[in-house]
C-alpha cells in the first residue's frame, strides 16, 4: 500500500518536472532539494556523494531497503533521485515513516 503511495508521489514529481535522476544530476543542482532518495544497492562512492549532498542541501535522505527505487519510478536503471518540491517531499517522508522497507536519515543520531 505504502509503495503505491510513494510511487504515485514520485510520479507527480516526474510530471511536475520536480525530480532529478541520478547522483550526477543532483550534484549539478545548486538549491531547492527537499529530499534525496537512493536505492540500497547503490555503490559505496555514490553513498558518500549522497551524504555530501544531504549535508549541502540540509535535507533528509531516504534509503529504499525492501523495494527498488527503479521499480517505484518505473525506470529500472535509476538508483538515486532528488525531489525538488517541498510538499511532495513531505508526503513521501510521511508515507515512508514506520515502513521497514525505508530508512530515513536526516543527520545527527538517526
N, C-alpha and C positions, 0 to 999 in steps of 0.2 A: 504494500500500500504506500509506504513512505517513498519507495523507489519511484512509484508512479508520480507522486507529487514533485519530487526533486527533478525527475526527468521533464515534467511539464514546466517547472520554473526555468530550467535550463533552456527549454525550447522557447520560452518567452524571451529570454536573454538573447538567444540567437536571432529571433525575428526582429527584436528591437535594435540589433546591432550593438549590444552591450556585453558581448562575450568575446574575449580574445583567447585564441587557442595557442597552446604551447608555452614552454618556458621562455623561448627566444622572443615570442610575441609579447609576453608580459614584461620582459626586460626592456623592451622598446617604449613602454608607457612611462609617462612622467608623473601622472597623478590620477586620481579618480578610480582606484581599485579598492573595492569594498570586501572582496572575498577571493581567496585563491583556493582552487580545488585541484587535487592531484590524486592519481591512481597509486595504490600501494606498491605497485610493481615498477615504479619509475626508478631510474638509475641513481646511484649514490651522488654523482656530480649534480644531477638535476635536483635532488633533495636539498643539497647545500645551496644551490642557486635559489630555490623556492624559499628557503629560510631567510636568505638575504632580502628577497623581495618582500617577504612578510614583514620584516623589520623596516624596510624602506617605505612601504605603504601603511604600516601600522594597522594591518587588517588580520583577521583570523585565517588560518589555513585548515582546510577540510580534507582529510585523507579518506579515500574510499577503500575499505578493507574487504568487505564481503561482496562487492559488486564493482564491475569495471566502469571507469569513467567513460570509456569509449562506448559501452553499451547504453549508458544513460544519455549520451549525446547522439547516438546512432552514427557515430564516427569512430570505428574501431581503432584507428591509429592515434587518436588523441589521448595523451596521458596527463595533461595539465591544462588548466584554463583559469582565466581571471575574469571575475564578474565586476562590471563597471556600473552597476545600477544598485543603489543603496537598498531600496525596498525589496527587490528580488533577492539580494544577498541575505537580508534578514529573514526572508521567508524560507530560503534554502537552509539556513542555520537552524531555524525553528523546526523544520521538518526532520533534520538530521539529529537533533537533540534526543538523547535517550535511545537511539538506534545503535546497536552494537556493530552495524556494518560501516559506521562512520566514526571517525576520530577527529575531534575539533581541537586544534592547537592555536592558542591565541597568545602564547608567550608566557612568561612568568613560570608558575609551578604547575602547568597543565600536563 
